[in-house]
Amino acid sequence: MKRLLRRALRAFGLEIRRVSRVWIPEPEVDEIEAVEQIMVGFTADQPSSSPLSSVRELRSYLSDGRIVFFDDLIAICDRLGVELDDRQVADIGTGTGYLLRAVDRRAPSAELHGYDTFAEMLELARLLCPRAVFEPESLYSIEEKFEVVFCTEMLEHVVHPDEALQHLSRLVLPGGVLVLTVPDGRKDREPAKEMRADGTAYWGHINFWSPESWPIFLRRELPEAVGIEVGPLVTGKLYAVIRF
């Protein structure tokens, strides 16, 4: 039966392919329990009309998969020799602040800074990573410079990703590192949704990079970089470690 189906599909230029599944490890149980306990306390203080009043909604955003994604990114930084301890580290578009929490667990002497325009979410970030300094600023208003700058899952949203990338590079001190992630554009099915109020980005995705076009984009926009290393994360996202 399968052979007949394959022949019928080939007549129309189609074929059946086996899709390999990506194995994604589960986060530590103790860490999930700690995160959920913090969320319970946080949501209890939010007005019922707020989208941040539901632990279920917050966990759907800061899911097990997203936690594994952040942990994997830090592990890749370790493997590629990106020093985090005793460094000035910034997370641009920090959201819940969980990436800095993951950095803090690996690099307890790092100086941590998080920036996001979603001021209410930063209240949760301060609970998840108390040692970090969080500021409600956009990428384009940050004046400080850092030794390591993270920006994860943001460039796919912005209207001008080239300009955003240039601004990110200006936040990195000489000899520093910029760490980026974006979805794999071949697999990304996230719609654009509506534009955000400031007109700089969409709530969904409008930019898509394949594993091949991702490094081409980075090298074209950042010719001053002294090294660009790219690859896939265990969750299927694409990362870049850019040295200046």
Protein Blocks (a to p, Z undefined) as FASTA:
>chain_A
ZZmmmmmmmmnopacddddddddddddfklmmmmmmmmmmmmmmpcfkbmklpfklmmmm
mgmklmmmmmmmmmmmmmnopafbhpacddehklnommmmmmmmmmmmbccddddfblml
mmmmmmmmmmbccddddfklpfbdcfbdcdehklmmpmblmlmmmmmmmmpcghiacddd
dddfklpccdfbjadfkopacfbdfbdcdfklmmmmmmmmmmmbgbdcddddfkopacdd
ddZZ
